[in-house]
Amino acid sequence: MPDGATPTEIIHVDDRTVACDGGTNAALGHPRVFLHIEGRDVVCPYCSRLYVLNEGAGHGSGH
């Protein structure tokens, strides 16, 4: 997360690849993007949602 930036929402996930479309409000949504968590978290460049990898998750050899 850039210094001083505040995420709009924090979502804990178990997979290193997440899909984000801005949420359930279609009027405020955005095109679906797939984000890959390299380290511990990733921020959606459209809506600033912060996806945090759960402890112990994401170590599998998925596709």
N, C-alpha and C positions, 0 to 999 in steps of 0.2 A: 504494500500500500504506500503510495507517495506520502512523504512527511506532511502531517497536518490534515490529511484527507480523512473523512469519516465515511465508512461504508453505509449504504442505504439499508442493508440487511446483511446478517451473517448467517450462512447456511453451512452446517456440518455435513460432510459427505464421506462415503466409504470407498469411492472410486476416484482414480486420478483424472478421469475424463468426465466433464460435466457439461450439460446442455443448458443454456440460459436464453430465455425469451422475454425477460423483463417482468415476469410474474403473471398473475391471474387476471389482472386488469388489462384487457385488450387495448384500451385507449392509450395506456401508458407503456405498452410493451414495445418490443423491438424485434428485428429478425432473429431467428434462433441461431445462436453461435455455439460452437463446441470449444470448450476451454480445457487445456491440459495443465494439471497441477504438477509443476516440476519439483518444488520443495515442499512446503507446508500449506501454502494457500495461493489463490489466484483471484484477481479482481476482474469483473466483467467490464470491458471498456465502454459499453453502452450505458449501463444502469448503475454501476459501482457496487453491485452486490459482491460480497466477499465470500468465497467458497473456501472452507477450511477442511483439510483432510483429517479425519478422526485418527486418534492415536492407534497405531498398529494396522491401519488400513492402507490399501494401495500398494502392497508389496507383492501381489500376485503377478502372474505372467499373462495377463489378459491381452486381448487384441488391441 
